[in-house]
């Protein structure tokens, strides 16, 4: 009896090790992607001075080049993630962003910088579609929320910790560049820092190659020839647009408010940059992690009652609380009040954000998860490229004085958050039917694959 149990347990242990190892590699790649993007922002000021650029040039690099290109690249890369070996695609894209980072560091003109930044964005755009399509192949359905929460947690570490690690690397290079070989240490510190950061790419590729990332078998009868992506979209457009536009709009304006928060604290309340960075970084990390944990625990507690619709319910309530908190923003009178609003909103917005991957994975058949995740990324990145610029334009055009940027941000984000929540509610009406149909298709696919085996 013990021998039989050990024979059954051994494959399960091997499967668990392979699944968690695969997720760990994806986490490492995601963190490196976030650190790389943070580094481009960290070196923005010395880069501007070195090449004689304007703030408008920096805005174009961080907006159009890094964000809009990610939106454009998300769909074709998501399609490729459904069609070819995902390890090959991810490895190639890592090499693309690593090479583009080196070109960025060696650039001598804005045009070359812009092209290199586009290469960085294109290489990084594949991480989301591949990860969200891989998790259902690595883990059983009841573990998706846990795996996604861990992945979002890693994104938080990369986002908040990326700035700190980038700053540490830049400081180290500034102090020790003379000790480096001339071919790399003979450049300005910002250039050397970027070149050094690109060396992590080949290491990541070796880790990617060691993953066991096989797609679950799919019978020919469920292939694209019978029921393609456009057919799926036409049947479920309300669910898809409600989720992708509603959540994408909400998360994007939240991100835009984060971009302007350091400016508001300095300009409106006279807080120094060092204190702003320390406070937002420390408490933002703490409460965003609490939000991810709270989202996972709520889903775990409510799932026996609501099934696959549970993440959608929890995300909607978290988003609603975030909207209510944002309504107090125009009325703050002190930095402390503003900190409380920002940090509270961080918790509930990340509570909703962490559940979005699970919602996407249950919303689409496994055979097209890469494309569906790519569509979600395209919409979100598109919004993200607009709102930071829009807040600045509203401030310049309609407001003056130290509270102008605060009022401009409120004027933009409050209507957008409310519209986003309403669009989510509009899409939620048809989601239960979509979930049932998608689950039935995946079950039929698994049954036919088992019968064929």
C-alpha positions in Angstrom: 0.0 0.0 0.0 2.8 2.4 0.9 4.5 1.6 -2.3 1.4 2.4 -4.4 1.0 5.7 -2.5 4.6 6.7 -3.1 4.3 5.9 -6.8 1.2 8.2 -7.0 2.8 10.9 -4.9 6.1 11.0 -6.9 4.6 12.3 -10.2 2.6 14.8 -8.2 5.7 16.1 -6.5 7.5 16.3 -9.8 4.6 18.2 -11.3 4.5 20.7 -8.4 8.2 21.3 -8.6 8.0 21.9 -12.3 5.0 24.2 -11.9 6.5 26.3 -9.2 9.9 26.4 -10.9 8.2 27.6 -14.1 6.3 30.3 -12.2 9.6 31.4 -10.5 11.3 31.9 -13.8 8.4 34.0 -15.1 8.6 36.0 -11.9 12.3 36.6 -12.4 11.8 37.8 -16.0 8.9 40.1 -14.9 11.0 41.6 -12.1 13.9 42.2 -14.5 11.5 43.8 -16.9 10.3 46.2 -14.3 13.8 47.0 -13.1 14.8 47.7 -16.6 12.0 50.1 -17.2 12.6 51.8 -13.8 16.2 52.3 -14.7 15.3 54.2 -17.9 13.3 56.6 -15.7 16.0 56.9 -13.1 18.6 58.0 -15.6 16.2 60.4 -17.3 17.7 63.6 -15.8 21.4 62.9 -16.5 20.4 61.6 -19.9 18.5 64.8 -20.6 21.5 66.9 -19.6 24.0 64.8 -21.5 22.1 64.9 -24.8 20.5 68.3 -24.4 16.9 67.0 -24.4 13.7 68.7 -23.2 11.1 67.5 -20.8 8.9 66.9 -23.8 11.4 64.5 -25.2 11.5 62.6 -21.9 7.6 62.5 -21.9 7.7 61.0 -25.4 10.2 58.4 -24.4 8.2 57.3 -21.3 4.8 57.7 -22.9 4.8 57.0 -26.6 7.9 54.9 -26.9 7.6 52.8 -23.8 3.9 52.6 -23.3 2.1 53.0 -26.6 4.4 50.6 -28.3 3.7 48.0 -25.6 0.0 48.5 -26.5 0.6 48.0 -30.2 2.8 45.0 -29.7 0.6 43.2 -27.2 -1.8 41.7 -29.8 0.6 40.2 -32.3 2.9 38.9 -29.5 -0.2 37.4 -27.7 -1.1 35.7 -31.0 2.5 34.3 -31.2 2.2 33.1 -27.6 -0.7 30.9 -28.7 1.0 29.6 -31.8 4.7 28.8 -31.0 6.9 27.6 -28.2 6.5 30.2 -25.5 10.0 29.6 -24.2 11.4 30.5 -27.6 9.3 33.6 -27.9 10.0 34.8 -24.4 13.8 34.2 -24.8 13.9 36.1 -28.0 12.0 39.0 -26.5 14.3 39.1 -23.5 17.3 39.3 -25.9 15.5 42.1 -27.9 15.0 44.2 -24.8 18.5 43.6 -23.6 20.0 44.6 -26.9 17.7 47.6 -27.1 18.8 48.6 -23.6 22.5 48.6 -24.7 21.6 50.7 -27.8 19.7 53.1 -25.5 22.8 53.5 -23.3 25.0 54.2 -26.3 22.6 56.5 -28.1 23.8 60.0 -29.1 20.6 61.4 -30.5 16.9 61.5 -29.5 15.9 59.6 -32.7 18.1 56.6 -31.7 16.9 56.8 -28.1 13.3 56.7 -29.3 13.9 53.7 -31.5 15.8 51.9 -28.7 13.0 52.6 -26.2 10.5 51.1 -28.7 12.7 48.0 -28.8 12.6 47.8 -25.0 8.9 48.2 -24.9 8.4 45.6 -27.7 10.5 43.0 -25.9 8.8 43.6 -22.5 5.2 43.5 -24.0 5.3 39.7 -24.2 5.8 39.0 -20.5 2.1 39.5 -19.6 0.5 37.4 -22.4 2.9 34.6 -21.9 2.6 34.5 -18.1 -1.2 34.6 -18.1 -1.5 31.9 -20.8 1.1 29.7 -19.1 -0.4 29.7 -15.5 -3.5 27.6 -16.6 -1.1 25.1 -18.2 1.2 25.0 -15.1 -1.5 24.8 -12.4 -5.0 23.3 -11.8 -8.0 25.7 -12.0 -8.3 26.1 -8.2 -4.7 27.3 -8.0 -4.9 30.0 -10.6 -5.8 32.8 -8.1 -2.9 31.9 -5.9 -0.4 31.7 -8.8 -1.7 35.0 -10.1 -1.5 36.7 -6.7 2.1 35.6 -6.4 2.8 36.9 -9.9 1.2 40.3 -9.1 3.2 40.4 -5.8 6.4 40.0 -7.8 5.3 42.8 -10.1 4.9 45.0 -7.0 8.3 44.1 -5.8 9.7 44.9 -9.3 7.8 48.2 -9.6 8.6 49.6 -6.1 11.9 47.8 -5.6 13.0 48.5 -9.2 13.6 52.1 -8.4 15.6 51.3 -5.3 17.7 48.7 -7.1 18.2 51.0 -10.1 19.3 53.8 -7.8 21.8 51.4 -6.0 23.2 50.3 -9.3 23.6 53.8 -10.6 25.3 54.9 -7.4 27.7 52.0 -7.5 28.6 52.7 -11.1 29.2 56.4 -10.3 31.6 55.4 -7.6 33.4 52.5 -9.2 33.3 53.1 -13.0 37.1 53.7 -13.0 37.7 50.1 -11.8 35.6 48.7 -14.7 37.1 47.7 -18.1 37.5 50.7 -20.4 35.0 49.4 -22.9 32.2 49.6 -20.4 33.5 51.9 -17.6 34.7 54.6 -20.0 31.2 56.0 -20.6 29.1 58.4 -18.5 27.6 56.6 -15.5 24.1 56.6 -16.9 25.3 54.8 -20.0 27.4 52.3 -18.1 24.5 51.5 -15.8 22.2 50.7 -18.7 24.8 48.5 -20.4 25.4 46.6 -17.2 21.7 46.0 -16.6 21.4 44.4 -20.0 23.7 41.6 -19.0 20.9 40.0 -17.0 19.2 39.2 -20.2 21.3 36.2 -21.3 21.1 34.8 -17.7 17.3 35.0 -17.9 17.3 33.2 -21.3 19.1 30.3 -19.7 16.5 30.0 -17.0 13.7 30.2 -19.6 15.3 27.4 -21.6 15.2 25.2 -18.5 11.5 25.5 -17.9 9.0 22.7 -18.6 6.3 24.7 -20.3 4.2 22.3 -22.4 0.7 23.2 -23.6 -2.1 20.9 -22.5 -3.1 18.7 -25.4 -5.9 20.0 -27.6 -7.8 17.9 -30.1 -8.0 19.0 -33.6 -11.7 19.5 -33.4 -11.4 22.4 -31.0 -8.8 24.2 -33.2 -8.9 27.6 -34.8 -10.5 26.3 -38.0 -13.8 25.7 -36.3 -14.0 28.5 -33.8 -11.6 31.4 -34.1 -10.8 34.4 -32.0 -13.2 36.7 -33.9 -16.0 34.3 -33.4 -15.3 34.2 -29.7 -15.1 38.0 -29.6 -18.5 38.4 -31.4 -20.2 36.0 -29.0 -18.8 37.6 -25.9 -18.0 41.2 -26.8 -20.0 42.6 -23.9 -18.1 40.6 -21.3 -14.7 41.3 -23.0 -15.2 45.0 -23.5 -16.7 45.5 -20.1 -13.8 43.9 -18.3 -11.0 45.2 -20.5 -12.2 48.8 -21.0 -13.7 49.1 -17.5 -10.7 47.8 -15.6 -8.2 49.1 -18.1 -9.6 52.6 -17.7 -9.7 52.4 -13.9 -6.2 51.0 -13.5 -4.7 53.5 -16.0 -6.0 56.6 -14.2 -4.8 55.1 -10.9 -1.4 54.8 -12.5 -1.6 58.3 -13.8 -2.4 59.7 -10.4 0.7 57.8 -9.1 2.8 59.5 -11.7 1.7 63.0 -10.5 1.6 62.2 -6.7 5.3 63.1 -6.1 4.7 66.4 -7.9 1.6 67.2 -5.9 3.3 66.5 -2.6 6.2 68.7 -3.5 4.4 71.5 -5.2 1.2 71.7 -3.1 2.4 70.6 0.3 6.1 71.5 0.2 7.4 67.9 1.0 11.0 67.2 -0.1 11.7 64.6 -2.8 13.6 62.3 -0.3 10.7 62.2 2.1 8.2 61.7 -0.7 10.1 58.7 -2.1 10.7 57.1 1.3 7.1 57.5 2.4 5.4 56.5 -0.8 7.8 53.6 -1.4 7.5 52.2 2.1 3.8 52.5 2.7 2.9 51.9 -1.0 4.8 48.5 -0.8 3.1 47.6 2.5 -0.4 48.4 1.5 -0.2 47.1 -2.1 0.9 43.7 -0.7 -2.0 43.9 1.9 -4.3 44.5 -1.0 -3.0 41.4 -2.9 -3.3 39.3 0.2 -6.8 40.6 1.0 -8.0 39.9 -2.6 -6.7 36.3 -2.5 -8.2 35.6 0.9 -11.6 37.0 -0.1 -11.7 34.9 -3.3 -10.6 31.8 -1.3 -13.4 32.4 1.3 -16.2 33.2 -1.3 -15.2 30.8 -4.1 -17.3 27.8 -2.7 -20.4 30.0 -3.0 -19.8 31.9 -6.3 -17.4 29.7 -8.2 -15.4 31.3 -11.1 -17.4 34.5 -10.8 -15.8 35.2 -7.3 -12.8 37.2 -8.5 -15.2 39.5 -10.5 -17.3 40.2 -7.4 -14.3 41.0 -5.2 -12.6 43.1 -7.8 -15.8 45.2 -8.4 -16.2 45.9 -4.7 -12.6 46.8 -4.3 -12.8 49.2 -7.3 -15.9 50.8 -5.8 -14.1 51.5 -2.6 -11.2 53.0 -4.5 -13.6 55.3 -6.4 -15.2 56.4 -3.1 -11.8 57.2 -1.5 -10.8 59.2 -4.6 -13.8 61.5 -4.2 -12.1 63.1 -1.2 -8.9 64.0 -3.1 -9.9 67.6 -4.2 -10.7 68.5 -0.5 -7.4 67.5 1.2 -5.8 70.3 3.2 -2.6 68.7 4.3 0.1 66.2 3.2 -1.1 63.7 5.9 -4.6 63.7 4.5 -3.3 63.2 1.0 -1.0 60.4 2.1 -3.9 58.6 3.8 -6.0 58.9 0.6 -3.2 57.7 -1.7 -2.1 54.8 0.5 -5.7 53.6 1.1 -6.5 53.8 -2.6 -3.3 51.8 -3.3 -4.6 48.9 -1.2 -8.0 48.6 -2.8 -6.8 49.2 -6.4 -4.2 46.5 -6.0 -6.8 44.3 -4.5 -8.7 44.6 -7.7 -5.6 44.5 -10.0 -4.3 41.3 -8.5 -7.6 39.5 -9.5 -7.7 40.7 -13.1 -5.4 37.9 -14.5 -7.7 35.2 -12.9 -10.7 36.9 -14.4 -9.1 36.9 -17.9 -8.0 33.3 -17.6 -11.6 32.2 -16.8 -13.0 34.5 -19.4 -11.2 32.9 -22.4 -10.6 29.4 -23.7 -7.0 28.2 -23.0 -6.3 27.9 -26.7 -6.5 31.7 -27.2 -5.4 33.1 -23.8 -2.3 34.7 -25.2 -4.4 36.8 -27.6 -7.0 37.7 -25.1 -4.4 38.8 -22.6 -2.7 40.7 -25.4 -6.0 42.5 -26.1 -6.3 43.4 -22.5 -2.7 44.7 -22.4 -3.2 46.7 -25.6 -6.3 48.5 -24.1 -4.6 49.1 -20.7 -1.3 50.4 -22.2 -3.3 52.6 -24.6 -5.0 54.3 -21.7 -1.8 54.5 -19.8 -0.1 56.5 -22.6 -2.9 59.1 -22.5 -3.8 60.0 -18.9 -0.5 61.4 -17.5 -0.3 63.8 -20.5 -4.0 64.7 -20.2 -3.6 65.7 -16.5 -0.7 67.9 -17.3 -2.6 69.6 -20.2 -5.7 70.2 -17.9 -3.4 71.7 -15.3 -1.7 74.1 -17.8 -5.0 75.1 -19.4 -7.5 75.6 -16.5 -5.6 75.9 -13.2 -3.0 78.1 -11.6 -1.3 78.1 -8.2 0.1 75.3 -6.0 -3.2 73.4 -5.8 -3.7 73.5 -9.6 -2.2 70.1 -10.3 -4.2 68.5 -7.5 -7.4 69.9 -8.9 -6.5 68.9 -12.4 -5.8 65.4 -11.4 -9.1 65.2 -9.6 -10.9 66.6 -12.6 -9.5 63.9 -14.8 -9.4 60.8 -12.6 -12.8 61.0 -10.8 -15.0 60.9 -14.0 -12.7 58.3 -15.5 -12.9 56.0 -12.4 -16.7 56.3 -12.3 -17.0 55.6 -16.0 -14.7 52.6 -15.6 -16.8 51.2 -12.8 -20.0 51.6 -14.8 -18.4 49.9 -17.8 -17.3 47.0 -15.6 -20.9 46.7 -14.2 -22.2 46.7 -17.8 -19.9 43.9 -18.8 -20.5 41.9 -15.6 -24.1 41.2 -16.7 -23.1 38.7 -19.3 -20.0 37.3 -17.6 -21.7 34.3 -15.9 -22.8 33.0 -19.3 -19.4 33.5 -20.8 -17.7 31.7 -17.9 -20.1 28.7 -18.2 -19.5 28.4 -22.0 -15.7 28.8 -21.7 -15.5 26.3 -18.8 -17.6 23.8 -20.8 -15.2 24.2 -23.8 -12.1 23.6 -21.8 -13.7 20.6 -20.1 -14.6 19.1 -23.4 -11.1 19.8 -24.7 -9.6 18.0 -21.7 -11.9 15.1 -22.1 -11.2 14.6 -25.8 -7.4 15.0 -25.2 -7.7 12.3 -22.5 -9.7 10.0 -24.8 -7.1 10.5 -27.6 -4.3 9.7 -25.2 
